[in-house]
Amino acid sequence: MYTPSGFVPAHALPDALADDTLAFAYFENRLVVSVAEDAPRLPTRHDIATLGLSGREHYLGRLGDVPCVAMTLEHDLPTGSAWRTSGLRALFFRMPDALVALGGRAFQIVEWDRTHRFCGQCGTPMGDKPGERARECPACGHTAYPRVSPAMMVLVTRGREMLLARANRFPAAMFSALAGFVEPGETIEDCIAREVREEVGVEIRDPVYFGSQSWAFPHSLMIAFTAEYAGGEITPDQTEIAEARWFAPEALPNLPASLSIARKLIEATAARLAARP
């Protein structure tokens, strides 16, 4: 996920929104799209109203000249309509990348809103904080902002080889770089060393930043690195990692989807290593 070109983010709902405002409308964790399988489209606010549905709206900003809102629907779609709900991952490569990226942004906002209806400090129903994307408790003043969970991703290299792993949750034969969430008190560098050691028993050195990606499953920020192998034998922990191996750039296994930063990290590193004599 990324910020699409031509998108101007904002959080304050305008005084009036046109009926053709693009609606990223979620019922639970599924996005409303048209029934067309090959090229589904998003509804407008008018389409949602025509379905007899309503819910909380959150202004996202403008994509070009088109205003966009995220919506949390109170009820599921009526049967027999020209619309359906879909998980966001299933829309990869079926909708334009920019809309998928905004769908991820919208999901993070509606999920935060859904899970912060009550104050975590005193239990009072929360309200919107004026001027900010935040929920505020009218009783104790506690403020909750949209949650972002930092996670590291690292591709370990050894000469012309890359260390890729197959997690237990992955489809059979799909390998990726190692990843894990940052724990309280850790730096990203601490997290990289700990996760690699815990998951595959390998030590690393010289981490180098590659890039980052918002990943809305449900609210991660993936921060990707490369690092050099510094010692140890591959020993998958078996709890999270089923298998891990060294791969040459010309003999890569099945990889994650091309929209993911994992795929970009692996392909960029493979191209660099392949150029080595």
Residue pairs with C-beta under 8 A, 6 or more apart in sequence:
1 100
1 101
1 104
1 105
1 213
1 214
1 215
1 216
2 101
2 213
2 214
3 9
3 101
4 63
4 97
4 98
4 101
4 102
5 98
6 63
6 64
6 98
7 61
7 62
7 63
7 64
7 98
7 102
8 61
8 62
9 60
9 61
10 59
10 60
10 61
10 62
11 58
11 59
11 132
11 133
12 59
12 131
13 57
13 58
13 59
13 69
14 59
14 67
17 45
17 57
17 59
17 67
17 69
18 45
18 67
19 44
19 45
19 46
19 49
20 44
20 45
20 46
20 66
21 44
21 45
21 66
21 67
21 68
21 69
22 42
22 44
22 63
22 66
22 67
22 68
22 69
23 32
23 42
23 43
23 44
23 45
23 47
23 48
23 68
23 69
23 71
24 31
24 42
24 60
24 68
24 69
24 70
24 71
24 102
24 103
24 106
24 107
25 31
25 32
25 43
25 48
25 53
25 55
25 70
25 71
25 73
26 32
26 70
26 71
26 72
26 73
26 106
26 107
26 110
27 73
27 75
27 76
27 77
27 85
29 87
29 107
29 111
29 218
30 85
30 86
30 87
31 42
31 85
31 86
31 87
31 88
31 91
31 103
31 106
31 107
32 42
32 43
32 48
32 73
32 77
32 83
32 84
32 85
33 40
33 41
33 42
33 43
33 83
33 84
33 85
33 86
33 91
33 95
34 40
34 41
34 42
34 43
34 82
34 83
34 84
35 82
35 83
35 84
37 94
38 94
39 94
39 95
40 86
40 91
40 94
40 95
41 95
42 95
42 99
43 51
43 83
45 69
47 83
48 54
48 71
48 73
51 77
51 78
51 81
51 83
52 78
53 73
53 74
53 75
53 77
54 73
54 74
55 71
55 72
55 73
55 74
56 71
56 72
56 110
56 113
57 69
57 70
57 71
58 69
58 70
58 71
58 72
58 106
58 109
58 110
58 113
58 133
59 67
59 68
59 69
60 68
60 69
60 70
60 102
60 105
60 106
60 109
61 67
61 68
62 68
63 98
63 102
68 102
68 106
70 105
70 106
70 107
70 109
70 110
71 110
72 110
72 113
72 114
76 85
77 83
77 84
77 85
88 100
88 103
88 104
88 107
88 216
88 217
89 217
91 100
91 103
92 100
92 257
92 259
93 257
93 259
95 103
97 259
100 259
101 214
103 216
104 214
104 215
104 216
105 214
105 216
107 216
107 218
108 146
108 147
108 148
108 214
108 216
108 218
108 219
109 133
109 146
111 218
111 219
112 144
112 146
112 147
112 219
113 135
116 126
116 135
116 144
117 125
117 126
118 124
118 125
118 126
119 125
119 126
119 137
119 139
119 140
119 142
120 142
120 144
121 137
121 140
121 142
122 137
122 139
122 140
122 142
124 137
124 138
124 139
124 140
125 138
126 135
126 136
126 137
126 144
127 135
127 136
127 137
127 138
128 134
128 135
128 136
129 135
129 136
129 143
132 145
133 145
133 146
134 143
134 144
134 145
135 143
135 144
136 142
136 143
136 144
137 143
146 219
147 219
148 219
148 220
148 221
149 181
149 182
149 219
149 220
149 221
150 181
150 182
150 188
150 220
150 221
150 223
151 179
151 180
151 181
151 182
151 215
151 220
151 221
151 222
151 223
152 179
152 180
152 182
152 188
152 191
152 192
152 195
152 222
152 223
152 224
152 225
153 177
153 178
153 179
153 222
153 223
153 224
153 225
153 261
153 262
153 265
154 177
154 178
154 179
154 192
154 195
154 196
154 204
154 207
154 224
154 225
154 226
154 227
155 162
155 163
155 164
155 177
155 178
155 210
155 224
155 225
155 226
155 227
155 265
155 266
155 269
156 162
156 163
156 178
156 196
156 202
156 204
156 226
156 227
156 228
156 229
157 163
157 226
157 227
157 228
157 229
157 269
157 273
158 228
158 229
158 246
159 276
160 248
160 249
160 273
160 274
160 276
161 246
161 247
161 248
161 273
162 246
162 247
162 249
162 266
162 269
162 270
162 273
163 178
163 200
163 202
163 229
163 234
163 244
163 245
163 246
163 247
164 175
164 176
164 177
164 244
164 245
164 247
164 252
164 253
164 266
165 175
165 176
165 177
165 178
165 199
165 200
165 236
165 241
165 243
165 244
166 173
166 174
166 175
166 176
166 241
166 242
166 243
166 244
167 176
167 240
167 241
167 242
168 239
168 240
168 241
168 242
170 176
170 242
171 254
173 253
173 254
174 253
174 254
174 255
174 256
175 243
175 245
175 247
175 253
175 254
175 255
176 255
176 256
176 262
176 266
177 224
177 262
177 265
177 266
178 195
178 196
178 199
178 200
178 241
179 195
179 222
179 262
180 191
180 194
180 195
180 198
180 199
181 191
181 220
182 188
182 191
183 191
183 194
186 194
188 223
188 225
189 207
192 204
192 207
192 225
192 227
193 203
193 204
196 202
196 203
196 204
196 227
197 203
197 232
198 237
199 236
199 237
199 240
199 241
199 244
200 234
200 235
200 236
200 237
200 241
200 244
201 232
201 233
201 234
201 235
201 236
201 237
202 229
202 230
202 231
202 232
202 233
202 234
203 229
203 230
203 231
203 232
204 227
204 228
204 229
204 230
205 227
205 228
205 229
205 230
206 227
206 228
207 225
207 226
207 227
208 225
208 226
208 227
209 223
209 224
209 225
210 224
210 225
210 226
210 261
210 265
210 268
211 224
211 261
211 264
211 265
212 221
212 222
212 223
212 224
212 261
213 221
213 222
213 224
213 260
213 261
214 220
214 221
214 222
215 221
215 222
215 260
215 261
222 261
222 262
224 261
224 262
224 264
224 265
226 265
226 269
234 244
234 245
234 246
236 242
236 243
236 244
247 253
248 273
249 269
249 270
249 271
249 273
249 274
250 274
252 266
252 270
255 262
255 263
255 266
255 267
256 262
256 263
257 263
258 264
